[in-house]
């Protein structure tokens, strides 16, 4: 779960986040599959599928932009469109699709990085190591779950906030949304400069230090900084139940509310003005740390040492990445992903009409506008938003 991303462009660059409406493609003259492919290519631009303000009007605009798909009626045109779609995306080969998603993302951010005199140099990038892309089970138009980019920043011409907004704007314009979509509601690709990450790590540490002497927090702080020493003063029920947050983080507990006891308890002591920052930063930094733990090759910057050594990073558990990894290692796989595995073998045996209907839904899934006909390939085992509601409320 990431924050909403669309970026407002000003005369000097990109400024802040805003909730926008999708742009209309306009009149479509579709005489055959070549015309349909031309309009599908336009959907590489995120602006035509913007789903971050999801109301009736915006849904209707997106449906208009997808309407070229309904204008192909002939057998040959549908067959050729399917062939070209599969050729471009790798569909239905899930590994090929997932690899293309990762490659498209990396190529895009590296292309952006080469455009700003070093300030956009990539320090780190990644996404949830337990998501469908990581598991090689993704469809074209999937998002990068908990995707992030850390850039160098520190330009003598532009401050870091403006650099981040510029990078986000370029990402919004240049990333091919036919392959990796930025239009799944409540997801985005987080962008920080190296300095911003360091400042947030320092802010987290200093905030905890300031509240260390509040009633009931002394023993809790010892949980943050290391094992509880026997006999240290007034242990609370919370600290007794959870004297080792590390073990909870690395268990198989995937209920967000139960798993994030560290974050919930800490939130009780935080100043109200800090709660939102701590919550958002946790989703980001946990993912960075999880990828660092899995592959530290080439990550020699001092920033990575600070991330590893941060008690907040060690115990924060709003994502349950390690718990999900443990479940996956024990054979767990979401039902939609198991169904996608079967599709790899079933697709060629489908009728042309069924294939075309499925391809249309895969394309529309870039903005969660697909039908329910093939929901077994798209629907999660539970409502993720609902699953997180209790935890998010407790962190505010």
N, C-alpha and C positions, 0 to 999 in steps of 0.2 A: 504494500500500500504506500503510494507516494503522493505528493501534493500535486495539485493541478498545474499544468505547465504553460498554456498558451501565452505568448509574449506580445506585448504591444510595441509596435515599431514607431519611433519618433524620428524627427529630422536628424538627430544625432546618433541614433542607434536603436536599441531595444530597451524598453523601459517597463519593468514590473510585470506582474501577471494580471490577466483579465479574463473574463468569461465572455466568449464571443459566439457568433452564429456562423455556421458553415457558409461558404461562398457558393453561389449557384454556377453550375457549368453552363446552363442556358440551353437553347434549342439544340437537339441532337438529330442529325440526319444519318440514320443507320440503315445502309442498304445491304450490308454484308458483314462478315466477321472482321474484315480489315478495318471498317469504321468502328466496330465495337472495341477492337484492340486499341484504337486511337483514343477512345474515351476512357478505357481502362487505364491506359498510360497516364492520363491526367490525374487519376486517383493516387498517383505517387505523392502528390501534394497534400499535406495534412489539412490544408484550409478547406478542402471540399468535403471533409468528413468530420469536422469539428464536433465532438460529442460532449464537451465539457460543460455546456449548459444544455441539458437534455429536456426540452419541452416539445410540445406538439408541433409548433412551427418549425423548429430545427430538425425534428425527425422527418417532417415532410420534405424539407429541402434535401436532406440526405437521400431520401427515397427517390426524389427527382434525379439526383446525381447518379443513382444506381440504375435508373430506368432504361438505360441503353441495353442492359442485360436482357430485358423482356422483349426487345425488338428483334432479336434473332429468332427466326422461326424455322428455317430450313435445316434439313439434316446435315448437309455439308457445312453450312456456316457454324452450327453448334459444334460439330465434330472438330472443325479446324480451330475454333476458339478454345475448346478444351485442350487440344494438342499444344497450342501455343502457351496456354496458361501453365500446363504441366511442364513444358520445356523451360519456361522462365523461372518458375518457383521451385521445381523439384517434386511437386505433388504427384502421387501420394507418398513418396519416399520420405519418411519422417526425419531420418538422419540428414538427408540432403537439404531438406527445408531448414532444419535447425542450424546446420552449418552455414547456410546462406544468410540466415538472420544474423548470426554472429558476425559473419564476414561483412555484411552490409553495414552493420552498426560500426564496426571497427574502421572500415574504409571511410565512412562518413565523418567520424570524429577526427580521424587523421587528416582528412582533406581540410576540415575546418581549422585544425591546429596549424596547418601550413600557411594560413592566411593572415596571421596577426603578429608577426615579428617576435615569436617566442612566448608571448603572453598566453597563448592558447596551447602551449605544449602540454601533452597528456602526461600527468603524473601517475594516474591510475584510472581504470575503468572496469566495469563489470556489472553483474546482476545476480539475483538470487541463485545460488548453486543447486537449489532443489526445484527450480521452476521447469516448465515443459521444454524450454530451449536447452537448458543444461542437461536435461534427461534425454534429449534428442527425440522428443515427442511432439514438437510444435507444428502448428499449421501456419501457412502464409498469413501475414497480417496479425500475428500474435504480438503482444507487447513484450517488453523486457521487464519482467517482474522485479521491482526494486532496483531498476537500472540506475547507474550513476556514472559520472565523469568528474575527476579531480584534475583541474588545470593549474598550470604554474602561476598565472596571475602576475601581480607586481609590475604593471606597466607604468612607465613614467608619464604616460599621456592620459591614461584612463584608470579610475579606481576599480577595485575588485568587484564591487556590486555591478557596475556598468559592464565590466568584462563578462561576468556571469550572464547577464541579460543578453549581451551580444551573442555569446556562445549558444544560449538556449534558442535565440531567434534564428540563428543559422541552422541549428539542428532541426527546428520546426520547419524550416523551408527546404532543407536539403535531404533529409532522411526519406528513403523510399518507403512510403506507408503501405505499398502493396506487399512488402516483405516484412517489415517490422513497424507496427502501427503505434502512433502516439495518441490515438483517439479512443483508447479504452477508458471509460469513466473511472476517476479516482486513481489513475496511474499516470506516471510521468517518468522522465529521466532526470534525476537530481543532478545539479551541477554546482560544484564548489571550487573555489581556489584553494591552493595549499594553505595559504595564510588564514583563510576562513575556517578551515578544518582545525588548524592549530588553535585559533582563537576560541572555537567552541569547546575543544578539549580542555583548554585552560579555564574557560568559564564554568564548565561542569565541575572541574576539580575545586575551583575557588568557592563556588556556591555551596558545595558539600562541606567545605572547610568552615564556612561562615555559620552553618546551621548545626555544627557538631555538638554544641553544648546545650541544645534544646532538650527539654525533659524527654527521657526515653530514647534519645538518639545516640548516646555514648556507646552503648553496646552495638547498636545498629551500625555505627561507623566502623567498628572493628570488623563487622562483616564485609564492609566495603574494602577495607584495607588488608584483610587477611583473616586467618583462622581466629576464632574467639579463644581468648586465653581464659583458662579455668579460674573462676573466682572474681573476674572483672565485674564491676557493679551492675546493679538492677537490670537483669535480663528481662525483656518483655516476652509475651507469648509468641509474638511474631518472630523474634530472633531465635527463640528456642526451637520453633518449628522449622526454621530455615537458616541454620547456622552455617550452611555451606551453599551459597547461591550457585556456585559452579556446578555442583552435582545436579541441581534442578535444571540448569540450562542445558546440560548434556544428557538429560533423561529422555523418556519417550512421551513426555507431557506436552501435547499440542493444543490444549485448550488455552487460548491467549490469556484469559483472566487468571487462571491458576498458574500458568507458566511464568508470568511476568510479576510474580510477587515482589521481586526486587524493585521494579519500577513503580509498582503501586504503593509500596511502603515509602519509598523515597519521595513520591509525589505529595504525600501528606505533609512533608516538612518543607517543601519548596515554596518560595514566594510565588504568588499568583502570576506575576509577570514572567516567570521562568518556565512555567509548566508546559506551554506549547512548544517552546524551543527544545526542552528535554525530550518530549514525545517525538517530535519530527526528527531530531538528531539521532535518536535511538534507532529508528528504522533504517536510516542511512548508514550509520557507523557500524552497526552489527553486520550488515551485508559486506562492507569493506573488510571488516575483520575476518569474517567467514572465508572470504576469498583469499585473504592473506595467509590464513592458516592452511588452506589447501594448496596454495602455490605462491611461495615467496620469491621465486626466481626473478632476479632483476630488480627487486624492490628494496633498494639500498638507501633510499632517502630517509633522513632522520624522522620524517613524519610517521613512517611505518613503525619505528621503535616506540614512538609516543602512543600510537594506537595500541600496540601490544601491551604496553605497561599500564594503560589506563584502567583503574579498577571499575569505572563505569562501563567500559567496553567489555571487560571480562565477565561482568555479571548481568548487564542489561539483556533482556530477553523478550522483547516485544514481537520478534519475528518467529521465534521457535525454529530457526534454521537447523540447528544441530539435532533437535528432537525429530524434525521431519526427515533429516538425513538418516537418523537411526531407524526410523520406521521404513524408509525406502530400502536401506541395507538389509532389512529383515523381510523384504518381499512386497512391501506395500506399494501400490500404484493406484492413482485415482482412476475411477471407472471410465471416465472419458478418455484417458490416455490408453487404457487397455483396449477400448473400442477402436481407437485410432490405429493401434497395432493390427487389429483384425482388418481394418479398412485397407491397409497396404496390400493385402491379398485379395480382398473382395472387390476393389474398385474396377478392375479390368472385366469382371463378370457382370457388372451393372449394365442396365440398359442405357442407351444414349441419353434419354430424357432424365433418368435418375442421376447420371453423372453430371449433366448440365445443371440440374437443380442443386446438386451438392456444391459444385464449383461456384454457383451464384451465392450460396450461403457462406462459403469460405471467404469470398470477396467481401460480403457484407459484414462478416464478423469482425472486420477491422475497426468497426465502430459499434459493435454489439447490436447490429440491425438484422441479423440473420433470422430466418423463420424458426419454427419449432420442429420442423419436419425431421431434422437431423440432430436434434438436441443431445443425443447420446454422445456426440463428438465434441460438444461445446459446454454442456452444463456441468458445473461443479457438483461434488457430492453434497455440499452444503452451501448456504448463502454466506459468502465470505464477509460481506458487510455486516450481516447480523451476528456472525461469529465474533467480530471484533468490537461490536457496540459496547458491551459491558466493560471491556478493558479501556477503550478510549474514553469513556465517560469517567472512569476512575482516575485517569491521568490528567484530567482538565482541572 
